[in-house]
Every structure is written in C-alpha cells, then in structure tokens.
Amino acid sequence: MKTFLLFLLLGSVAGAEQDTFLKPERLREVSLQNVPLKKGERIAWIEMEVAGASFSAVHIPIDWSFEAKAPVSGVALLKGEAAHGAAMPFTTESFQRFVTLAFYDYGEPEQNFSIQVKLGLFLHDEKTGESDRVIELPPACVILK
C-alpha cells in the first residue's frame, strides 16, 4: 500500500511539472555589441535589469559568477562579475547570446518591456595607475534576436 501511494505521489509531481501554465510565449537571446571601450579597458562586472521578461538561461564566461533574481514587481535583475583579473575580457565577445529572456503572456503588451545594462570597466595604465568607470549601454549596444 505504501509503495502504491509513493508511486501515485511521484506520478502526480512529475505530471504537475510538465503541465505548468507558466510557459513562455517566446524566447530572445541578448548580445552586447559595439560597446565603447577605451584602449586597454576590461569588463569587470555586468548588471542587467529587465522589465516585462525574465531570465531563462545565462551562459557564464569562464571564471565569472552570476546571480539572477526572479522578477519582483515585473523587474528581473542579473549581476555578474569576474572572479579574477585574468577573467576580465577586453571585448564583448564573451557576451554574445549570453542571456536568454523568456516572455510570458500576462495580458500585457510587449511595450512594457525594457532592458538596462551597466558595465563596470577596469583599466590598468603604466603611467596613471588603475582606474575604473561604469557605463550604461545605449539601446544600440544591446541586441535581442
């Protein structure tokens, strides 16, 4: 009897997982392109804030850590940073199709969608020493496909 109840319970859990009403209507991949980096600058961290979608997948560059937060009041947040200086890339090549966004139909039009991306940049110059700056990427640098 106990075995029967266990199978029944496992079957209902497996069925519930496959029959969820939270299925995305569409997925879009995010890439960063034409980012205005100064000569010798490296990307130390990234922060992405998305309204009207949620994060479905993140492709992590080598030696980076990421934290993705579910949408709270419709806004999802992703933060990532290089664990070591050697992992800070000089280009955005590691950020091609690195995030997949899921769009759900909650009866709201996609006009409510927005995305903001900030990069923390690090520069080591032999003459002036170390410096860092934060840039907010213009929409032309954040590509959705």
Secondary structure, 3 states (H helix, E strand, C coil): CHHHHHHHHHHHHHHHHHCCCCCCCEEEEEEECCCCCCCCCEEEEEEEEEECCEEEEECCCCCEEEEEEEEECCEEEEEEEECCHHHCCCCCHHHCCCEEEEECCCCCCHHHCEEEEEEEEEEEECCCEEEEEEEECCHHHEEEC
